[in-house]
Amino acid sequence: MILTINSQEVQAILDAIDILLEIKCLIRNIAPSYQLNATQLKLFDSLLNSLKNQIEPLFSKYIPSNLNGTTERKNNEILLKLKKLIESERYILISASHSKKILKNVGFNPLNIIVSGGPLILKDYLKVNPNLSKKILQGIKRKTINTFNKLKNIAKAGSKITFIYIEKNETDQIILEELSEIKDIIGKDIDLFEIPNWKMLEV
């Protein structure tokens, strides 16, 4: 592999060396106490800022941080596993409707995506908001029954279901806590797939 450093980057390195030489002279002048007076401090700060402006773009380009590298590798692993999920043509359970479009865009069959729109167990809605009116609860009840009927039909057909969730999402956490009860109702285990956030899948 051959890497060519462009002329602007070369100049930035040369300027950075000049700045370091100025800092070296300043340090020699304050030896051995290395104490800066107000004027010297102002100069020192200015030189460091100039050095940062010259070098930081080079660091970002040529020396990516370990954290960024680790995050990128983890995201790539997640994308590869998601690709396998797409190929398996299993059913996907998610809690929010906006996530359905994201999954569709990355290749999931929208007909295989079940959106709960919230927790699946009616009583858990009252944990989130104990002041829900009877009218709203009736609407939620119809929605949860409809979702469970879909999951039951999928389970009867022998198809697999995977719940894609975010660890820090409150609704997703409630559904995770409901899984044992959900299994008893539909008669089937639901597989789990955690992602850091939905933004990483946006294309």
LUMVOSE-18770 format. One line per 4 residues: number of its first residue (from 1); their letters; for each residue x, y, z of N, C-alpha, C. Coordinates in nm, 2 decimals. Layout:
N
NUM = a = X,Y,Z,X,Y,Z,X,Y,Z | ...;
# end
This chain:
203
1 = milt = 0.08,-0.12,0.00,0.00,0.00,0.00,0.09,0.13,0.00 | 0.06,0.22,-0.09,0.14,0.34,-0.10,0.05,0.46,-0.06 | 0.10,0.54,0.03,0.02,0.65,0.09,0.09,0.78,0.05 | 0.02,0.87,-0.01,0.07,1.00,-0.05,0.02,1.11,0.05;
5 = insq = 0.10,1.18,0.11,0.06,1.29,0.20,0.05,1.41,0.11 | -0.06,1.48,0.12,-0.08,1.60,0.03,0.00,1.72,0.08 | 0.02,1.82,-0.01,0.11,1.93,0.02,0.06,2.01,0.14 | -0.07,2.02,0.16,-0.13,2.09,0.28,-0.09,2.02,0.41;
9 = evqa = -0.09,1.89,0.41,-0.06,1.81,0.53,0.09,1.82,0.55 | 0.17,1.82,0.45,0.32,1.84,0.47,0.35,1.97,0.53 | 0.28,2.07,0.48,0.30,2.21,0.54,0.25,2.22,0.68 | 0.15,2.15,0.71,0.10,2.14,0.85,0.20,2.08,0.95;
13 = ilda = 0.26,1.97,0.90,0.37,1.91,0.98,0.49,2.00,1.00 | 0.53,2.07,0.89,0.64,2.16,0.90,0.61,2.28,1.00 | 0.49,2.33,0.99,0.45,2.44,1.08,0.44,2.39,1.22 | 0.40,2.27,1.24,0.39,2.21,1.38,0.53,2.20,1.44;
17 = idil = 0.63,2.16,1.35,0.77,2.15,1.40,0.82,2.29,1.44 | 0.79,2.39,1.36,0.83,2.53,1.40,0.77,2.57,1.53 | 0.64,2.53,1.55,0.57,2.57,1.67,0.64,2.50,1.79 | 0.67,2.37,1.77,0.74,2.30,1.88,0.87,2.36,1.92;
21 = leik = 0.94,2.41,1.81,1.07,2.47,1.84,1.05,2.60,1.92 | 0.95,2.67,1.89,0.92,2.79,1.97,0.89,2.75,2.12 | 0.81,2.64,2.13,0.78,2.60,2.27,0.91,2.55,2.34 | 1.00,2.49,2.27,1.12,2.45,2.32,1.20,2.57,2.37;
25 = clir = 1.21,2.67,2.30,1.28,2.79,2.34,1.22,2.86,2.46 | 1.08,2.86,2.46,1.01,2.91,2.58,1.05,2.83,2.71 | 1.05,2.70,2.69,1.08,2.61,2.81,1.22,2.64,2.86 | 1.31,2.65,2.77,1.45,2.68,2.80,1.46,2.81,2.88;
29 = niap = 1.38,2.91,2.84,1.39,3.04,2.90,1.33,3.04,3.04 | 1.24,2.95,3.07,1.18,2.94,3.21,1.25,2.84,3.30 | 1.35,2.77,3.24,1.42,2.67,3.33,1.50,2.74,3.43 | 1.53,2.68,3.55,1.48,2.55,3.59,1.35,2.54,3.67;
33 = syql = 1.29,2.66,3.69,1.17,2.66,3.77,1.04,2.62,3.69 | 1.05,2.65,3.56,0.94,2.62,3.46,0.81,2.70,3.51 | 0.83,2.81,3.56,0.71,2.90,3.60,0.69,3.00,3.49 | 0.56,3.02,3.45,0.52,3.11,3.35,0.46,3.24,3.41;
37 = natq = 0.51,3.35,3.36,0.44,3.48,3.40,0.33,3.50,3.31 | 0.25,3.60,3.33,0.13,3.63,3.25,0.16,3.63,3.10 | 0.26,3.70,3.06,0.30,3.71,2.92,0.34,3.58,2.86 | 0.42,3.51,2.93,0.47,3.38,2.89,0.35,3.28,2.88;
41 = lklf = 0.26,3.29,2.97,0.15,3.20,2.97,0.06,3.22,2.85 | 0.04,3.35,2.82,-0.04,3.38,2.70,0.02,3.33,2.57 | 0.16,3.34,2.57,0.23,3.29,2.45,0.22,3.13,2.45 | 0.24,3.07,2.56,0.23,2.92,2.57,0.10,2.87,2.52;
45 = dsll = -0.01,2.93,2.57,-0.15,2.89,2.53,-0.17,2.91,2.38 | -0.12,3.02,2.33,-0.13,3.05,2.18,-0.06,2.94,2.10 | 0.06,2.91,2.15,0.14,2.81,2.07,0.08,2.67,2.08 | 0.02,2.63,2.19,-0.04,2.50,2.20,-0.17,2.50,2.12;
49 = nslk = -0.24,2.61,2.11,-0.36,2.61,2.03,-0.33,2.60,1.88 | -0.22,2.67,1.84,-0.17,2.66,1.70,-0.13,2.52,1.67 | -0.06,2.46,1.76,-0.01,2.32,1.74,-0.13,2.22,1.73 | -0.23,2.24,1.81,-0.35,2.16,1.80,-0.41,2.17,1.67;
53 = nqie = -0.43,2.30,1.62,-0.50,2.32,1.49,-0.42,2.26,1.38 | -0.29,2.25,1.39,-0.21,2.20,1.28,-0.21,2.04,1.28 | -0.21,1.98,1.40,-0.19,1.84,1.41,-0.32,1.76,1.42 | -0.42,1.82,1.48,-0.54,1.74,1.51,-0.60,1.68,1.38;
57 = plfs = -0.61,1.76,1.27,-0.67,1.69,1.15,-0.59,1.57,1.10 | -0.46,1.58,1.12,-0.37,1.46,1.08,-0.40,1.34,1.17 | -0.42,1.36,1.30,-0.45,1.25,1.39,-0.58,1.19,1.36 | -0.68,1.27,1.33,-0.81,1.22,1.30,-0.81,1.14,1.17;
61 = kyip = -0.73,1.18,1.07,-0.72,1.11,0.95,-0.64,0.98,0.95 | -0.52,0.99,1.01,-0.42,0.88,1.00,-0.42,0.79,1.13 | -0.47,0.84,1.24,-0.46,0.76,1.36,-0.60,0.77,1.43 | -0.69,0.69,1.38,-0.83,0.68,1.44,-0.81,0.63,1.58;
65 = snln = -0.89,0.68,1.67,-0.89,0.64,1.81,-0.93,0.49,1.83 | -0.88,0.43,1.93,-0.92,0.29,1.96,-1.07,0.28,1.98 | -1.12,0.38,2.05,-1.27,0.38,2.08,-1.35,0.38,1.95 | -1.31,0.47,1.86,-1.38,0.47,1.73,-1.37,0.34,1.66;
69 = gtte = -1.24,0.29,1.66,-1.22,0.16,1.59,-1.30,0.05,1.65 | -1.31,0.04,1.78,-1.39,-0.06,1.85,-1.54,-0.05,1.82 | -1.59,0.08,1.82,-1.73,0.10,1.79,-1.76,0.06,1.65 | -1.67,0.09,1.56,-1.69,0.06,1.42,-1.69,-0.09,1.40;
73 = rknn = -1.60,-0.16,1.46,-1.60,-0.31,1.45,-1.73,-0.37,1.51 | -1.77,-0.32,1.62,-1.89,-0.37,1.68,-2.01,-0.34,1.59 | -2.02,-0.22,1.53,-2.13,-0.19,1.44,-2.13,-0.28,1.32 | -2.01,-0.31,1.27,-2.00,-0.40,1.15,-2.05,-0.54,1.19;
77 = eill = -2.01,-0.59,1.31,-2.06,-0.72,1.35,-2.21,-0.72,1.36 | -2.27,-0.62,1.41,-2.42,-0.61,1.43,-2.48,-0.61,1.29 | -2.42,-0.54,1.19,-2.48,-0.53,1.06,-2.47,-0.67,0.99 | -2.37,-0.74,1.01,-2.35,-0.87,0.96,-2.46,-0.97,1.01;
81 = klkk = -2.48,-0.96,1.14,-2.58,-1.04,1.21,-2.72,-1.01,1.16 | -2.74,-0.87,1.14,-2.87,-0.83,1.09,-2.90,-0.88,0.95 | -2.79,-0.89,0.87,-2.80,-0.95,0.73,-2.85,-1.09,0.74 | -2.80,-1.17,0.84,-2.84,-1.31,0.85,-2.99,-1.31,0.89;
85 = lies = -3.03,-1.22,0.98,-3.17,-1.21,1.02,-3.26,-1.19,0.90 | -3.21,-1.10,0.81,-3.29,-1.07,0.69,-3.30,-1.19,0.60 | -3.19,-1.26,0.59,-3.19,-1.38,0.50,-3.27,-1.50,0.56 | -3.29,-1.50,0.69,-3.37,-1.60,0.76,-3.52,-1.59,0.74;
89 = eryi = -3.56,-1.47,0.70,-3.70,-1.44,0.67,-3.79,-1.46,0.80 | -3.73,-1.45,0.91,-3.81,-1.47,1.04,-3.89,-1.34,1.06 | -3.98,-1.34,1.16,-4.06,-1.23,1.20,-3.98,-1.14,1.30 | -4.00,-1.01,1.29,-3.93,-0.92,1.37,-4.03,-0.84,1.46;
93 = lisa = -4.00,-0.84,1.59,-4.09,-0.76,1.68,-4.01,-0.63,1.72 | -4.07,-0.52,1.71,-4.02,-0.39,1.75,-4.12,-0.31,1.83 | -4.08,-0.22,1.91,-4.17,-0.14,1.99,-4.22,-0.01,1.93 | -4.14,0.04,1.84,-4.18,0.18,1.78,-4.20,0.17,1.63;
97 = shsk = -4.31,0.24,1.58,-4.34,0.23,1.44,-4.24,0.30,1.35 | -4.17,0.40,1.40,-4.07,0.47,1.32,-3.95,0.37,1.28 | -3.93,0.27,1.37,-3.82,0.18,1.34,-3.85,0.08,1.23 | -3.98,0.07,1.20,-4.02,-0.02,1.09,-3.96,0.03,0.95;
101 = kilk = -3.97,0.16,0.93,-3.92,0.21,0.81,-3.77,0.19,0.80 | -3.70,0.20,0.91,-3.55,0.18,0.91,-3.52,0.04,0.87 | -3.59,-0.06,0.93,-3.57,-0.20,0.90,-3.60,-0.23,0.76 | -3.71,-0.17,0.71,-3.74,-0.19,0.57,-3.63,-0.14,0.47;
105 = nvgf = -3.57,-0.03,0.51,-3.47,0.03,0.42,-3.34,-0.05,0.42 | -3.32,-0.13,0.53,-3.20,-0.21,0.53,-3.22,-0.35,0.47 | -3.35,-0.38,0.43,-3.37,-0.50,0.36,-3.48,-0.60,0.42 | -3.53,-0.56,0.54,-3.63,-0.65,0.60,-3.76,-0.64,0.53;
109 = npln = -3.83,-0.75,0.52,-3.97,-0.76,0.46,-4.06,-0.69,0.56 | -4.13,-0.58,0.51,-4.22,-0.51,0.61,-4.34,-0.59,0.65 | -4.37,-0.69,0.57,-4.48,-0.78,0.61,-4.44,-0.87,0.73 | -4.31,-0.88,0.75,-4.26,-0.97,0.86,-4.23,-0.89,0.99;
113 = iivs = -4.26,-0.76,0.99,-4.23,-0.67,1.10,-4.36,-0.65,1.18 | -4.35,-0.68,1.31,-4.46,-0.66,1.40,-4.43,-0.54,1.49 | -4.51,-0.44,1.49,-4.49,-0.32,1.58,-4.58,-0.33,1.70 | -4.53,-0.33,1.82,-4.62,-0.33,1.94,-4.67,-0.20,1.97;
117 = ggpl = -4.60,-0.09,1.94,-4.64,0.04,1.97,-4.64,0.07,2.12 | -4.57,-0.01,2.20,-4.56,0.01,2.34,-4.55,-0.13,2.40 | -4.56,-0.14,2.54,-4.56,-0.27,2.60,-4.67,-0.37,2.54 | -4.65,-0.50,2.57,-4.75,-0.59,2.51,-4.85,-0.63,2.62;
121 = ilkd = -4.82,-0.61,2.75,-4.91,-0.64,2.86,-4.98,-0.52,2.90 | -5.11,-0.52,2.90,-5.19,-0.40,2.93,-5.16,-0.33,3.06 | -5.14,-0.41,3.17,-5.11,-0.35,3.30,-4.99,-0.27,3.30 | -4.89,-0.30,3.21,-4.77,-0.23,3.21,-4.78,-0.08,3.16;
125 = ylkv = -4.89,-0.06,3.09,-4.91,0.08,3.05,-4.94,0.17,3.17 | -5.01,0.11,3.27,-5.04,0.18,3.39,-4.92,0.21,3.47 | -4.82,0.13,3.46,-4.69,0.15,3.53,-4.62,0.28,3.47 | -4.63,0.29,3.34,-4.57,0.41,3.28,-4.65,0.53,3.30;
129 = npnl = -4.79,0.52,3.29,-4.88,0.63,3.31,-5.00,0.58,3.39 | -5.00,0.60,3.52,-5.12,0.55,3.60,-5.25,0.63,3.58 | -5.24,0.74,3.51,-5.35,0.83,3.49,-5.42,0.81,3.36 | -5.40,0.70,3.29,-5.47,0.68,3.16,-5.62,0.66,3.18;
133 = skki = -5.69,0.72,3.10,-5.84,0.72,3.11,-5.89,0.58,3.06 | -6.01,0.54,3.10,-6.07,0.42,3.06,-6.08,0.41,2.90 | -6.11,0.52,2.84,-6.13,0.52,2.70,-5.99,0.49,2.63 | -5.89,0.55,2.68,-5.76,0.52,2.62,-5.71,0.38,2.65;
137 = lqgi = -5.74,0.33,2.77,-5.71,0.19,2.80,-5.78,0.09,2.71 | -5.91,0.12,2.67,-5.98,0.03,2.58,-5.91,0.02,2.45 | -5.87,0.14,2.40,-5.80,0.14,2.27,-5.66,0.06,2.28 | -5.60,0.08,2.39,-5.47,0.01,2.41,-5.50,-0.14,2.42;
141 = krkt = -5.61,-0.18,2.49,-5.64,-0.32,2.50,-5.67,-0.39,2.37 | -5.74,-0.31,2.28,-5.76,-0.37,2.15,-5.63,-0.39,2.07 | -5.54,-0.29,2.09,-5.41,-0.29,2.02,-5.33,-0.41,2.06 | -5.32,-0.44,2.20,-5.24,-0.55,2.25,-5.30,-0.68,2.21;
145 = intf = -5.44,-0.69,2.21,-5.50,-0.81,2.16,-5.47,-0.84,2.02 | -5.47,-0.74,1.94,-5.44,-0.75,1.79,-5.29,-0.80,1.78 | -5.20,-0.74,1.85,-5.06,-0.78,1.85,-5.04,-0.92,1.89 | -5.10,-0.96,2.00,-5.09,-1.10,2.05,-5.15,-1.20,1.95;
149 = nklk = -5.26,-1.16,1.88,-5.32,-1.25,1.78,-5.22,-1.28,1.66 | -5.15,-1.17,1.62,-5.05,-1.18,1.52,-4.93,-1.28,1.56 | -4.89,-1.26,1.69,-4.78,-1.34,1.74,-4.82,-1.48,1.76 | -4.94,-1.51,1.80,-5.00,-1.64,1.82,-5.00,-1.71,1.68;
153 = niak = -5.05,-1.64,1.58,-5.06,-1.71,1.44,-4.92,-1.74,1.39 | -4.82,-1.65,1.42,-4.68,-1.68,1.37,-4.63,-1.80,1.45 | -4.66,-1.81,1.58,-4.61,-1.92,1.66,-4.67,-2.05,1.61 | -4.80,-2.05,1.58,-4.87,-2.17,1.53,-4.81,-2.22,1.40;
157 = agsk = -4.77,-2.12,1.32,-4.71,-2.16,1.19,-4.57,-2.21,1.20 | -4.51,-2.20,1.32,-4.38,-2.25,1.34,-4.27,-2.16,1.30 | -4.30,-2.03,1.27,-4.20,-1.93,1.23,-4.13,-1.88,1.36 | -4.01,-1.83,1.34,-3.93,-1.77,1.45,-3.96,-1.62,1.46;
161 = itfi = -3.95,-1.57,1.58,-3.97,-1.43,1.61,-3.85,-1.38,1.68 | -3.80,-1.26,1.64,-3.69,-1.20,1.71,-3.73,-1.06,1.75 | -3.70,-1.02,1.87,-3.73,-0.89,1.93,-3.60,-0.81,1.91 | -3.60,-0.70,1.83,-3.49,-0.61,1.81,-3.51,-0.50,1.91;
165 = yiek = -3.42,-0.47,2.00,-3.44,-0.37,2.10,-3.31,-0.29,2.13 | -3.33,-0.18,2.20,-3.23,-0.09,2.24,-3.22,-0.10,2.40 | -3.10,-0.12,2.45,-3.09,-0.14,2.59,-3.15,-0.03,2.68 | -3.12,0.10,2.63,-3.16,0.21,2.72,-3.30,0.26,2.69;
169 = netd = -3.38,0.19,2.60,-3.51,0.24,2.57,-3.61,0.18,2.68 | -3.69,0.27,2.74,-3.78,0.23,2.85,-3.88,0.13,2.80 | -3.94,0.15,2.69,-4.04,0.06,2.64,-3.98,-0.08,2.61 | -3.87,-0.08,2.55,-3.80,-0.21,2.52,-3.77,-0.28,2.65;
173 = qiil = -3.73,-0.21,2.75,-3.69,-0.28,2.88,-3.82,-0.34,2.94 | -3.93,-0.27,2.92,-4.06,-0.33,2.98,-4.09,-0.46,2.90 | -4.08,-0.46,2.77,-4.10,-0.58,2.69,-4.01,-0.69,2.73 | -3.88,-0.66,2.75,-3.79,-0.76,2.80,-3.84,-0.83,2.93;
177 = eels = -3.89,-0.74,3.02,-3.94,-0.80,3.14,-4.07,-0.88,3.13 | -4.14,-0.86,3.02,-4.26,-0.93,2.99,-4.24,-1.06,2.92 | -4.12,-1.09,2.87,-4.10,-1.20,2.78,-4.15,-1.33,2.83 | -4.13,-1.36,2.96,-4.18,-1.49,3.01,-4.33,-1.50,3.00;
181 = eikd = -4.40,-1.39,3.03,-4.55,-1.39,3.02,-4.59,-1.39,2.88 | -4.52,-1.33,2.79,-4.55,-1.33,2.65,-4.54,-1.47,2.59 | -4.43,-1.54,2.63,-4.41,-1.68,2.59,-4.53,-1.77,2.63 | -4.57,-1.75,2.76,-4.69,-1.83,2.81,-4.81,-1.80,2.72;
185 = iigk = -4.83,-1.68,2.68,-4.95,-1.65,2.60,-4.94,-1.70,2.46 | -4.83,-1.68,2.39,-4.82,-1.72,2.25,-4.77,-1.86,2.23 | -4.71,-1.92,2.34,-4.66,-2.06,2.33,-4.53,-2.07,2.25 | -4.45,-1.97,2.25,-4.32,-1.98,2.18,-4.22,-1.88,2.24;
189 = didl = -4.09,-1.92,2.24,-3.99,-1.83,2.28,-3.97,-1.72,2.18 | -3.92,-1.60,2.22,-3.89,-1.49,2.13,-3.74,-1.47,2.15 | -3.67,-1.48,2.03,-3.52,-1.45,2.03,-3.50,-1.30,2.05 | -3.38,-1.27,2.10,-3.34,-1.13,2.13,-3.23,-1.08,2.04;
193 = feip = -3.23,-0.95,2.00,-3.12,-0.90,1.92,-3.11,-0.75,1.96 | -3.00,-0.72,2.03,-2.98,-0.58,2.08,-2.89,-0.50,1.98 | -2.93,-0.37,1.96,-2.85,-0.28,1.88,-2.83,-0.16,1.97 | -2.72,-0.08,1.94,-2.69,0.03,2.03,-2.79,0.15,2.01;
197 = nwkm = -2.84,0.17,1.89,-2.93,0.27,1.86,-2.99,0.25,1.72 | -3.10,0.31,1.68,-3.16,0.29,1.55,-3.08,0.38,1.44 | -3.02,0.48,1.49,-2.95,0.57,1.39,-2.84,0.50,1.31 | -2.78,0.40,1.37,-2.67,0.33,1.31,-2.72,0.25,1.18;
201 = lev = -2.85,0.23,1.17,-2.91,0.15,1.06,-2.97,0.25,0.96 | -2.97,0.38,0.98,-3.03,0.47,0.89,-2.94,0.48,0.76 | -3.00,0.47,0.65,-2.93,0.48,0.52,-2.99,0.59,0.43;
# end
